[in-house]
Amino acid sequence: MGYPIFNDSLEELKYEDKVLVSTINQYSYCIAEEDIEFKNALMQSDVLLADGVGIVAASSFLNNRDITKIAGADIHDFLLKKLNKEGGSCFYLGASESTLKKIEIRIKAQYPNIKIGTFSPPFKAKFDESESQAMIDAVNAMKPDVLFVGMTAPKQEKWAFDNKKHLEVGIICSIGAVFDFYAGTINRPAKVWINLGLEWLGRLVKEPRRMWKRYIYYGAVFSWYLIKEKVKAIFKRKNK
């Protein structure tokens, strides 16, 4: 696939150096094939997580390499537990004020040792320089151990990559829909779906009008990309 997929324990993540964490699934893979800035942001991430069974299957199909699926919700849960244990801090950048308020209430109840900050940016396709600076200033006023960015892909990954050098944080983690999952504004599929590797089907069943293109259309596009990569690899081996 060409992407440096992380396949280690999350325990290896450190705060000492600024770490940019992104996730990749079949949808973002397809979008990145058409968006070079997005692809570069994913490729240049310090940690790139396989957030979907499609990526896990692709790694096995193309590279005969077994990797572990680590969803955005998984690293979010892991980092919150770690921060609560250490008395750390986190900042949520993205979503609406009402969603951020629900997140803040839940954090304070579930993880009382965590210091939390939030900022709701304008809802638009691209931020101008002054808007980005306001976001950076809000984050840097706190200097959190972890910055969670939730502005949907590919906007969040490109923004985090472009502004990494300006952010005074430990870990920058783009996790999109996790903001809504944690706030309860969108329900994540039940554990049984997740454990069976069918979280995507659970989301499709719950929100078919919103999710059909991501999972059905881009599922077919993703399969086509994989077949092309496999054929290319076979011809390359034959011509050596």
C-alpha positions in Angstrom: 0.0 0.0 0.0 3.0 2.3 0.5 1.7 3.7 3.8 3.8 3.3 7.0 1.1 1.7 9.1 1.8 1.6 12.9 1.7 -1.9 14.3 3.1 -1.6 17.8 1.6 -1.2 21.3 0.0 2.2 22.1 2.1 2.1 25.2 5.1 3.1 23.0 3.6 6.6 22.4 5.6 9.2 24.3 4.9 12.9 25.1 8.5 14.0 25.1 8.5 14.6 21.4 5.7 16.1 19.4 3.9 13.2 17.8 1.3 13.5 15.0 -1.2 10.7 14.9 -3.5 10.0 12.0 -5.8 7.2 11.0 -6.4 5.6 7.6 -9.4 3.5 6.4 -10.6 2.5 2.9 -12.4 5.8 2.5 -9.5 8.0 3.4 -7.2 5.8 1.2 -9.4 6.5 -1.8 -9.7 10.2 -1.1 -5.9 10.5 -0.7 -5.4 9.0 -4.1 -7.2 12.0 -5.5 -5.8 14.6 -3.0 -2.0 14.8 -2.9 -2.0 17.2 0.1 -4.1 14.7 2.1 -1.8 11.8 1.0 1.2 13.7 2.1 -0.3 14.5 5.5 -1.0 10.8 6.0 2.4 9.7 4.7 4.2 12.2 6.9 2.3 11.4 10.1 4.6 10.1 12.9 2.0 7.4 13.7 -0.6 6.1 11.2 -3.2 3.8 12.6 -5.2 1.2 10.6 -8.7 2.4 11.4 -10.7 -0.2 9.5 -10.8 -3.9 8.6 -10.3 -2.9 4.9 -6.8 -1.6 5.7 -6.0 -4.7 7.7 -7.2 -7.0 4.9 -5.3 -4.9 2.3 -2.0 -5.3 4.3 -2.5 -9.0 4.3 -3.5 -9.2 0.6 -0.7 -6.9 -0.8 2.1 -7.4 1.7 1.4 -10.7 3.5 1.7 -8.6 6.7 -0.7 -8.9 9.6 -1.5 -5.6 11.3 -3.8 -4.6 14.1 -6.9 -2.5 13.7 -6.7 0.5 16.0 -9.7 2.8 15.6 -9.7 6.5 16.5 -12.1 5.6 19.4 -9.5 3.1 20.7 -6.6 5.6 20.9 -8.9 8.2 22.4 -9.9 5.8 25.1 -6.3 4.7 25.7 -5.0 8.3 26.0 -7.8 9.4 28.3 -7.0 6.6 30.7 -3.3 7.4 30.5 -3.9 11.1 31.1 -6.2 10.5 34.1 -3.6 8.2 35.7 -0.9 10.8 35.2 -3.0 13.9 35.9 -2.5 15.2 32.4 -4.3 17.6 30.1 -6.1 17.4 26.7 -7.7 19.8 24.3 -10.6 19.2 21.9 -10.4 21.2 18.7 -13.5 20.8 16.5 -17.2 20.2 16.6 -19.9 22.5 17.9 -20.0 24.2 21.2 -22.9 22.0 22.4 -20.9 18.8 21.4 -17.8 20.1 23.2 -19.9 20.9 26.3 -21.1 17.3 26.4 -17.6 16.0 26.0 -16.4 18.3 28.9 -19.2 17.1 31.2 -18.4 13.4 30.5 -14.6 13.9 30.9 -15.1 15.6 34.3 -17.4 12.7 35.5 -15.4 9.9 34.0 -11.8 11.2 34.3 -11.7 13.7 37.1 -7.9 14.0 37.0 -7.8 15.4 33.5 -7.6 19.1 32.8 -9.6 19.8 29.6 -9.8 22.7 27.1 -12.0 23.1 24.1 -12.4 25.3 21.0 -15.1 25.2 18.3 -13.7 26.5 15.0 -15.9 27.9 12.2 -17.8 25.3 10.2 -16.3 25.7 6.7 -14.3 23.8 4.1 -11.1 25.8 4.6 -9.8 28.2 7.3 -8.2 31.5 6.6 -4.9 32.5 8.3 -6.6 34.5 11.1 -9.0 31.6 11.9 -6.1 29.1 12.0 -4.1 31.4 14.2 -7.0 31.7 16.6 -7.2 27.9 16.9 -3.4 27.7 17.5 -3.5 30.4 20.1 -6.4 28.7 22.0 -4.4 25.4 22.0 -1.1 27.0 23.0 -2.7 28.9 25.8 -3.1 25.6 27.5 -0.2 23.6 26.1 -2.0 20.3 26.5 -0.4 16.9 26.6 -2.8 15.7 24.0 -4.6 17.6 21.3 -7.6 15.9 19.8 -8.7 17.3 16.4 -12.2 16.5 15.1 -13.0 18.3 11.9 -13.6 15.4 9.5 -11.2 14.0 7.0 -9.3 15.2 5.0 -9.6 18.7 6.6 -8.4 17.7 10.0 -5.4 15.8 8.9 -4.2 18.5 6.5 -4.7 21.2 9.2 -2.9 19.2 11.8 0.0 18.5 9.5 0.3 22.1 8.2 0.2 23.5 11.7 2.2 20.9 13.7 5.2 23.1 14.0 3.2 25.9 15.6 1.4 23.8 18.2 2.8 23.5 21.7 1.5 20.0 22.5 2.7 16.5 23.1 0.5 14.4 20.9 -1.7 15.6 18.0 -4.5 13.1 17.3 -7.0 13.5 14.4 -10.0 11.4 15.3 -13.0 12.8 13.5 -16.3 11.1 14.4 -15.0 10.1 17.9 -16.0 13.6 19.1 -19.6 12.7 18.4 -19.3 9.1 19.6 -17.9 10.3 23.0 -20.4 13.1 23.3 -23.3 10.7 22.5 -24.6 12.8 19.6 -23.9 9.8 17.4 -24.0 6.2 18.8 -21.0 4.0 17.9 -22.1 0.5 16.8 -22.4 -2.1 19.6 -19.4 -4.1 20.8 -20.6 -7.2 19.0 -20.3 -5.4 15.6 -16.8 -4.1 16.5 -15.6 -7.5 17.7 -16.8 -9.2 14.5 -14.9 -6.6 12.4 -18.2 -5.2 11.2 -18.3 -1.8 12.8 -18.7 -0.3 9.2 -21.8 -2.4 8.7 -23.2 -1.2 12.0 -22.8 2.4 11.0 -24.2 1.7 7.5 -27.3 0.1 9.0 -27.8 3.0 11.4 -27.2 5.8 8.9 -27.7 4.3 5.4 -28.3 7.6 3.6 -25.2 9.2 5.0 -22.8 6.2 5.0 -23.7 4.3 1.8 -21.3 6.2 -0.4 -18.4 5.8 2.1 -18.8 2.1 2.5 -20.5 0.8 -0.7 -19.2 3.1 -3.4 -15.7 3.7 -1.9 -15.6 0.1 -0.9 -15.7 -0.8 -4.6 -13.2 1.9 -5.5 -10.9 0.6 -2.7 -11.1 -3.0 -4.0 -10.2 -1.7 -7.5 -7.1 0.1 -6.2 -6.0 -3.1 -4.4 -6.4 -5.3 -7.5 -4.4 -2.8 -9.5 -1.6 -2.8 -6.9 -1.6 -6.6 -6.7 -1.4 -7.0 -10.5 1.4 -4.4 -10.6 3.3 -6.2 -7.9 3.0 -9.5 -9.8 4.2 -8.1 -13.1 7.1 -6.4 -11.3 8.2 -9.7 -9.8 7.9 -11.5 -13.2 10.1 -8.9 -14.9 12.9 -9.0 -12.4 
